[in-house]
Amino acid sequence: MGISFSILLIAVGAVLAWAVSAEVSGVDIQVMGIILLIVGILGFVASLVFWSSWGGFGGARDAGGGNQTNIIKDDTA
C-alpha cells in the first residue's frame, strides 16, 4: 500500500465516519469509515517506515568497479 492510496483511504474513511448520515440496513457506515481511517493511517505509517529501504526509481545504484584504477600510458613524449 503506497502513501497515495493510504491518504485516499484516510479521506474516504473520514467522509464516511463524519460526513455521511445515510443509513443502510445491516451496515453501520460510520464504523466502516472509522475502519477505513485506521487502515489508511496504518498503511501510511508502514509506508513511511519502509520508505528508506525502498530503492525507488531514482535511488542510488552501485555501478561496480568502485576500487578500480584506470592507468593511461602516454607515449607521445
Contacts in CASP RR format, 6 or more apart in sequence:
PFRMAT RR
TARGET T0000
AUTHOR 0000-0000-0000
METHOD contacts of the structure
MODEL  1
MGISFSILLIAVGAVLAWAVSAEVSGVDIQVMGIILLIVGILGFVASLVF
WSSWGGFGGARDAGGGNQTNIIKDDTA
1 40 0 8 1.000
1 43 0 8 1.000
1 46 0 8 1.000
1 47 0 8 1.000
2 43 0 8 1.000
2 47 0 8 1.000
3 44 0 8 1.000
3 47 0 8 1.000
3 48 0 8 1.000
6 40 0 8 1.000
6 41 0 8 1.000
6 43 0 8 1.000
6 44 0 8 1.000
6 47 0 8 1.000
7 40 0 8 1.000
7 44 0 8 1.000
9 36 0 8 1.000
9 37 0 8 1.000
9 39 0 8 1.000
9 40 0 8 1.000
9 43 0 8 1.000
10 36 0 8 1.000
10 37 0 8 1.000
10 40 0 8 1.000
10 41 0 8 1.000
10 44 0 8 1.000
12 33 0 8 1.000
12 36 0 8 1.000
13 32 0 8 1.000
13 33 0 8 1.000
13 34 0 8 1.000
13 35 0 8 1.000
13 36 0 8 1.000
13 37 0 8 1.000
14 33 0 8 1.000
14 37 0 8 1.000
15 33 0 8 1.000
16 29 0 8 1.000
16 30 0 8 1.000
16 32 0 8 1.000
16 33 0 8 1.000
16 36 0 8 1.000
17 30 0 8 1.000
17 33 0 8 1.000
17 34 0 8 1.000
17 37 0 8 1.000
18 30 0 8 1.000
20 29 0 8 1.000
20 30 0 8 1.000
22 29 0 8 1.000
23 29 0 8 1.000
END
